[in-house]
Amino acid sequence: MNTSRKKWWIIGISALAVLLIAGGITFFIVLNKSADKKAKDAAVAFTNQIARENYAKLDTYVTSKSLKAVDFTKKDLETKYTTIFGGLGVKDVQVDNLQVTPGENSRTYDLTYDLNMQTSLGKLKTQSYKSTISKEDEEWKVDWVPALVFPGMVKDDKVRLVTDEAKRGDILDRNQKKLATIGNFNEAGVVPEKLGEGDEKTQNIMAISQKLDVPAEEINHALEQKWVKADSFVPIKTILSGNLPESTGLAYAQKELRTYPLNQATAHLIGYVGEVSAEDIEKNPQLNVGDIIGKTGLERYYDKKLRGKNGGEIKIINDRTKQESTLQKVARKDGEPVHLTIDADIQKKAFDSLGNEAGAVTMINPQSGDLLALVSTPSYDANKMAAGISASDYKKYSEDKRTPFLARYATRYAPGSTFKTITAGIGLDLGVTTPDKTRQIDGLKWQKDASWGNYFVTRVHEKPSVNMTDALVYSDNIYFAQEGLEIGKDRLTTGLKKFDFDQEFDLPFSMEPAQISNDGLNSDILLADTSYGQGELLMSPVQQAVAYTAIANGGKMVYPKLASDAKQAESKQAIKAESANLVKDALIKTVSDPNGTAHKLNSSHKIAAKTGTAELKQKQGEDGLENGFLYAFDAENPNYLILGMIEDVKGRGGSSLVIDKLKPVIESMY
């Protein structure tokens, strides 16, 4: 081989060697990059399952050798996370700072990451984790150790949560009487080992079922819960009052429970508490399974203030070494009390006075706006609801045609003749109505002209010459229909707006605004009917009581207040003081005059009052249901104004029935 050819041969071999070396290096780099990615993917997949609380899939991304090293099965791994994280109420887990770097040799990677999470005690400080990733069966997986549950944990460690439950704040009346508080009750339960076996067990369960009035299926279902052991106390029913029945296998334990001293008398207003539902937690992620929250009424409205915040401590404990460390510690914060303007004695008296009637009572101080009573009947057992009402008992309430869950004091009705006092006040302000002005009215029915067709306004008492005082004393519909037509729709609407129609009150319960009409006073018939309290007028008993404070308070309408510390809008001059006083004088005569519709209230006290009925019917000539109303106040010392309503009073005395029922309440104010 000559020198030239040898030279080229050496160059070729050298070039090939360089290419082979370069290719090998490139292949090695690509291979390493692939391994890096797969190791990172394994780490991401593993931590994602924790964040998603998908503990059943963790074993897919964990090496078998690491589980074997701590004597764990795949099922043990799932159980470990489910028991600890589930028991602590772990949620909102976020993975941060995840890093995968090459280990000491080519067969492992180092893994580090942080977890941020919420427990039932609140936000846990950031937890930092570390482990390794290794190859098993051609796949990269995490080498699991107990310290991946919580840093520092070893195989024998246990995690314990001790909860220091916050005490729910009381709801108190104006005199510090408790309307909602915590009480001690007996809880009936079953001890499985004392029931016997076979037929004996069946017979004992049946006996307990009968004595507690709980279906045997419910008892059996309770006994089938996973946590139940032979010597467990399995709760079945809270005994709110009465004797404690005895039976084989039946036992009792003390239980703290929310209780309502006035129970049904305040059920609609105060509401009740209950255990959170999945829907509650979805709406408020700060809640945890087992939390007790306000479900209805003021318990719900003021729940955050009343509930406070649980405290407690999470510890990692090793029973073998007796070592323990604190993972999280939070001080308990008890709930705050809520102070109301309600007077418990008046509330109870009003509730008892209504008896079995479907009705409502609102009492307000017309000078301060303090709501003294808010009563609705029929009612329901709030203590039974808080203790956990049975499905059958709840069904009775929900299917009751008398709607015991309806808060009638906040429900809108046609106000009827009590509303005539508002029309009178507006008419006096405008000069349309005057004390000396009389209207000549013939007969018991009237219409403006033939354009009204078959429609007539009717009245009960035939009095040919009627002034404003007469019209209020006798409750004359025709007089106020004629006054309303003379006032006119625009001026009447403007006058009514001063009483906050179509406006919401700042109160801690739901109530639709008062309504003048569906779509304006667009006909003379509707204008006439509205003027004596019918037509399309809608006012709740609360709204009526607030409007009528202007009559008792020199024309000033005071805004209602239920919570003692609530901010309150300044009272407004709805009508002139002179107009209000003229109407008040007429209402005094409505009581003192033997012909007055409220004469039954006549006493040594100077009481002003107005009664009313509102007939509910589709068209004139038909019979409809009648609701009866009464409002009354002390004309000399107006420290109360009561508005009472009873449904379906037709044929039972009309508004006179309302007086009979509520007279004891009025007398109790003296």
Secondary structure, DSSP 8 states (H G I E B T S, - for coil): --HHHHHHHHHHHHHHHHHHHHHHHHHHHHHHHHHHHHHHHHHHHHHHHHHTT-GGGGGGGB-HHHHHHTT--HHHHHHHHHHHHHHTT-EEEEEEEEEEEE-SSTTEEEEEEEEEEEETTEEEEEEEEEEEEEEETTEEEEE--GGGTSTT--TT-EEEEEEE------EE-TTS-EEEEEEEEEEEEE-GGGS-SHHHHHHHHHHHHHHHT--HHHHHHHHTSTT--TT--EEEEEE-SS-----TTEEEEEEEEEE-TTGGGTHHHH--EEE--HHHHHH-TT--TT-EEE-SHHHHHTHHHHH-B-EEEEEEEETTTTEEEEEEEE--B----EEBS--HHHHHHHHHHHTTS-EEEEEE-TTT-BEEEEEEES---HHHHHHH--HHHHHHHHT-TT-TT--GGGS-B--GGGGHHHHHHHHHHHTSS-TT-EEE--SSEE-SSGGGTT--EE-SS--SEEEHHHHHHTT-HHHHHHHHHHH-HHHHHHHHHTTTTT-----SS-----BS-SS---SHHHHHHHHTT-TT-BB-HHHHHHHHHHHHTTTEE---B-BTT------EE-S-HHHHHHHHHHHHHHHHSTTSTTGGG-SSS-EEEEEEEEEE-SSTTS--EEEEEEEEEESSS-S-EEEEEES--TTTTTHHHHHHHHHHHHHHT-
